[in-house]
Amino acid sequence: MNTQTEQVDDLRLVALPTAVNVADMFVRFSLSEWRLRSMQDEAAQTARRLVGAAVEVADQRQPGLLLIRLRLSGSSLVVEVEGSRVALPPELATGRAGLVDLTAGGRLAWCELGLPSGMNASAVPLPRREPRRSPAAERLGDEPDVDPEVIQRILNGLGGGAGRRLD
């Protein structure tokens, strides 16, 4: 069995109650891009539980940051939440889930979900992203020509005034 990670997507969040809904949207968006829509509900619910447990144990005066990560590896989708204060919700404690103390500090809570039958991580179609200009930039047309002398004068004017008196 190939357990090499084929695709990763992650998002950093502040450990506040709003992180639960943002994590849900992040998971649904990522799985939509990976064409794993059939897993969206289960994976989003898992992410909500993991992030919710981390928010519950967070210091509300200084909540800290969480990193939610989705990994496609072997025949699984792994949902991970990493932070300085992370807990594993009791409903996920059985099965393919766990809590790990990280060597650099902090903890990692994870839960592994099986991919649809017959599918493995290397067979998941990955998103194709092409560099695009914004619609506003498209309306402007080609990029304008810039005279290097003008740019140099601007840079000199910005940096060259230090130490001189303006009277």
Secondary structure, 3 states (H helix, E strand, C coil): CCCCEEEEEEEEEECCCHHHHHHHHHHHHHHHHCCCHHHHHHHHHHHHHHHHHHHHHCCCCCCCEEEEEEEEECCEEEEEEEECCCCCCHHHCCCCEEEEECCCCCEEEEEEEECCCCCCHHHCCCCCCCCCCCHHHHHHCCCCCCCHHHHHHHHHHHHCCCCCCCC
